[in-house]
Structure formats: structure tokens, C-alpha cells
Amino acid sequence: MDKLYPNASAALEGLLFDGMMICAGGFGLSGIPERLIDAIQAAGVKDLTIASNNAGIDNEGLGKLLRSRQVKKMISSYVGENKEFERQYLSGELEVEFCPQGTLAERCRAGGAGIPGFYTKTGVGTKVAEGKEVKVFDGEEYILERGLRADLSIIKGWKADAAGNLIFRKTARNFNQPMATASHMCVAEVEEVVPVGSLDPDQIHLPGIYVKRLVLGAPYDKKIEFRTVRPREAA
């Protein structure tokens, strides 16, 4: 089966619809599926529920979909750098389900493993626990969290072969791996595509069985949220 598509729009053809749920990889601006996000924006689908660690920054990454008002609900753990996210949430325009970072990763991993729910201590005694089942194990309270299953997963990888076997690069691995398995349809964009057999099997992070469609997104411009530099030394 040919998994490689000529561009992001072609890779998403027939998959997008209003009201769908999308799991999106990335952390800040690291490892975000830029080309696929742009294609979703261009498609104009709306009322989206997106599970992602955060929503990029203003007008970058998922911030573009917030700016175009295509997102109805975010399931996120960190939202502090996106002012439009903040504005929409505080004004009641955007529904937000706050989820602790590790819990969000595990909810996606669990969904991909066919596990409908799990118990965790994270969030016990806080607003995160409100409305959730509490169970006692060994004298300690745990709350029930549901696994996540989406209609579509969009992820960013470093290198893949034509069969979809994929390698992530350093911190860009972040949420991409659990998000990839949390739906029946994973579309990946990568920086490089190599022939089948070129990758060391022991180095593959995501087996091709999980990747249904693939697009070459290069070249990319490296975007940095916070540029930190040393002060210049006096002449």
C-alpha cells in the first residue's frame, strides 16, 4: 500500500469533517505537524475538539486554528503562552478540559492500547477530580481517567521509510508517539523519507502499522518560542 502523499491536503483528503476530534502531537513549537495544521485550516472544518499538550503560540501551530475559530474544545495541560487561547477561554468562546501532562499522555496511550480507563493519584483533591470516580487502593485515593480515542491523529516525525516506519528526533518525540496510536487514522508528516530497509529496526520509534498516510513536509523553518542569548561582552 502506498502511504506517501504529495502534500498535506492530499494526505487529509476524505478524513476531515465538522465536529471531529483530533489528537495532535507536539510540545510548544517542538515536533508540531505544521503542514497538516495548515491544511486543516485551509479546509475550513469547524467545531473541532483537539487533544494536544498545548495550542502552540499566537498564530503558530494550533494557534492558527484558534485564530480562525475552527476549534470548539481543547483538551490540554499547558496553555500559558497563547494569548488568544487565554482570551477565548476567559470569554467563554472556547471549552477547555485541563488535564495534567502525564495524565494526558497516558490517556492517549491507553486509548491506543484499547484501555477505556485507568486510575491515577494525579489530581486527587483538586478541581481535576471533580465529577470523577474515586477509588481507594492500599489506603490511597485514586481517580478514574478515561482513555482517549480520536477520529484522527496528526503527528510530526524526523525520518520515515515508505512503509511508514518512523523515527522522532530528540525532544520532538514528546507527545507524538502516544498521539499516533490514539486513533484509527494516523497521518504523519516528516522531514525525510528513505527507502524501505534503510532504517535500523532497533531505532524505529513508531512502527509503520500505526501510520496510515505519510507526507514529506520539508523544508521547515525552525521557530523558537523564547530566544535566550547571553549578553554581549563589553568591547
C-alpha positions in Angstrom: 0.0 0.0 0.0 1.4 3.4 -1.0 1.3 5.6 2.1 3.2 8.6 0.7 1.0 11.5 -0.5 2.2 14.5 -2.5 1.2 17.1 0.1 -0.7 17.6 3.4 -4.0 18.5 1.8 -4.0 15.3 -0.2 -3.0 13.3 2.8 -6.1 14.6 4.7 -8.5 14.2 1.8 -11.7 12.4 2.9 -10.7 12.5 6.6 -11.9 15.8 7.8 -15.4 16.7 9.0 -17.1 19.3 11.2 -17.2 18.3 14.9 -14.4 15.7 14.7 -11.8 15.0 17.4 -8.1 15.3 16.6 -5.1 14.2 18.6 -2.2 16.4 17.7 1.5 15.8 18.6 4.0 18.4 19.6 5.1 20.4 22.7 5.2 24.1 22.3 6.6 24.5 18.8 8.7 21.4 19.0 7.6 18.5 16.9 4.3 20.1 15.7 2.7 18.9 12.5 2.9 22.3 10.8 1.9 21.3 7.2 -1.1 19.2 8.4 -2.3 22.1 10.7 -2.1 24.5 7.7 -4.1 22.0 5.6 -6.8 21.7 8.3 -7.0 25.5 8.4 -7.4 25.7 4.7 -10.1 23.0 4.7 -12.2 25.2 6.9 -13.6 22.4 9.1 -15.0 23.7 12.3 -16.3 22.8 15.8 -13.1 20.7 16.3 -12.1 19.0 19.6 -8.4 18.9 19.8 -6.3 16.9 22.3 -2.9 18.4 22.5 -0.4 19.3 25.3 -0.9 23.0 24.3 -2.1 25.1 21.4 1.2 26.5 20.1 1.5 30.2 20.4 -0.4 33.1 18.8 -0.9 32.3 15.1 1.7 29.5 15.1 0.9 25.8 15.3 -2.6 25.1 16.6 -2.8 28.8 17.4 -3.7 29.2 13.7 -6.9 27.1 14.2 -7.8 29.1 17.3 -7.4 32.3 15.4 -9.6 31.1 12.6 -12.3 30.0 15.2 -12.2 26.4 14.0 -11.7 24.9 17.5 -14.7 24.3 19.8 -12.8 22.5 22.6 -9.2 21.9 23.7 -8.1 19.0 25.9 -4.7 20.4 27.1 -2.3 20.6 30.0 -0.3 23.7 29.3 -1.8 26.8 27.7 0.2 29.7 29.2 1.9 31.1 26.0 -1.1 31.5 23.8 -2.9 34.8 24.5 -5.7 34.1 22.0 -6.3 30.8 23.8 -6.5 32.7 27.1 -8.8 35.3 25.6 -11.2 32.7 24.1 -11.3 30.6 27.3 -11.9 33.6 29.6 -14.7 34.9 27.4 -16.4 31.6 27.2 -15.8 31.2 23.5 -13.6 28.1 23.9 -14.3 25.0 26.0 -11.2 23.7 27.8 -10.7 20.4 29.6 -7.5 20.9 31.6 -5.6 17.6 32.0 -2.3 17.0 33.9 0.5 16.5 31.4 1.4 12.9 32.3 -2.3 12.0 32.6 -2.9 13.4 29.1 -0.1 11.3 27.7 -1.4 8.2 29.4 -5.0 8.8 28.3 -3.8 8.8 24.7 -1.5 5.8 25.2 -4.4 3.9 27.0 -6.8 4.8 24.1 -4.3 3.3 21.7 -3.9 0.2 23.7 -7.7 -0.4 24.0 -7.8 0.5 27.7 -11.0 2.5 28.3 -9.9 3.9 31.7 -7.3 3.8 34.4 -6.8 5.1 38.0 -4.2 7.7 39.0 -3.3 9.7 42.1 -2.6 12.8 40.0 -5.3 15.4 40.6 -6.8 13.9 43.7 -8.2 16.6 45.9 -8.1 19.2 43.1 -10.6 20.5 40.5 -9.2 17.9 38.2 -11.0 15.3 40.3 -14.4 16.9 40.2 -17.1 14.7 38.9 -14.8 11.7 38.5 -15.0 8.3 40.3 -12.7 7.9 43.3 -11.4 4.5 44.3 -9.2 3.5 47.2 -6.2 1.2 46.6 -3.9 0.3 49.6 -5.4 3.1 51.6 -4.7 5.8 49.0 -7.3 7.6 46.8 -7.1 7.4 43.0 -9.3 9.0 40.4 -10.6 7.3 37.2 -9.4 8.8 34.0 -10.8 7.8 30.6 -8.6 6.8 27.7 -8.8 9.0 24.6 -9.8 7.8 21.1 -9.9 10.4 18.3 -11.1 10.4 14.8 -7.7 11.5 13.5 -4.1 11.7 14.8 -1.7 14.2 13.2 2.0 13.9 14.1 5.4 15.1 13.1 8.4 12.8 12.7 12.0 13.3 11.7 12.6 10.4 9.3 10.4 7.6 7.9 10.6 4.9 5.3 8.0 4.5 2.6 6.2 1.9 4.7 5.6 4.5 7.5 8.2 3.2 10.0 9.2 6.4 11.8 11.9 7.9 13.9 11.4 11.0 16.0 14.3 13.4 16.7 15.2 14.1 20.4 12.6 16.2 22.2 10.3 16.3 19.2 9.3 12.8 20.2 7.3 14.3 23.1 3.6 13.7 22.6 3.8 12.5 19.0 4.2 8.8 19.9 1.2 8.4 22.2 -1.0 10.6 20.0 -0.1 8.5 16.9 -1.8 5.4 18.4 -4.9 7.2 19.8 -7.0 6.9 16.7 -7.7 4.6 13.8 -6.2 7.1 11.3 -2.7 8.5 11.9 -1.3 10.9 9.3 2.4 11.8 9.8 4.5 14.5 8.2 8.2 14.0 8.2 11.4 15.8 7.3 12.9 13.0 5.3 11.6 9.8 3.6 14.0 7.0 2.9 13.7 3.6 1.1 12.3 0.6 3.0 15.1 -1.2 4.7 17.2 1.9 5.3 16.3 2.3 8.9 17.8 0.2 11.7 14.8 -1.8 13.1 16.1 -1.3 16.6 16.0 2.5 16.2 12.3 2.8 15.0 10.1 4.6 17.5 6.8 4.1 15.7 6.1 1.0 13.6 4.6 1.6 10.2 1.4 -0.3 11.2 0.2 2.8 13.0 0.9 5.2 10.2 -1.8 5.2 7.5 -0.7 8.2 5.5 2.6 10.0 5.1 3.7 13.3 3.7 7.1 14.9 3.2 6.9 18.3 4.8 10.4 19.6 4.4 11.9 22.2 4.2 11.0 23.6 7.7 11.9 26.9 9.3 12.9 26.4 12.9 10.6 28.5 15.1 11.6 29.3 18.7 9.2 30.4 21.4 11.7 32.1 23.6 15.1 33.1 22.3 17.6 33.1 25.2 21.1 34.6 24.5 24.0 35.7 26.6 24.6 39.4 26.9 27.4 40.6 24.6 30.7 41.2 26.3 31.9 44.7 26.6 34.3 45.6 23.9 
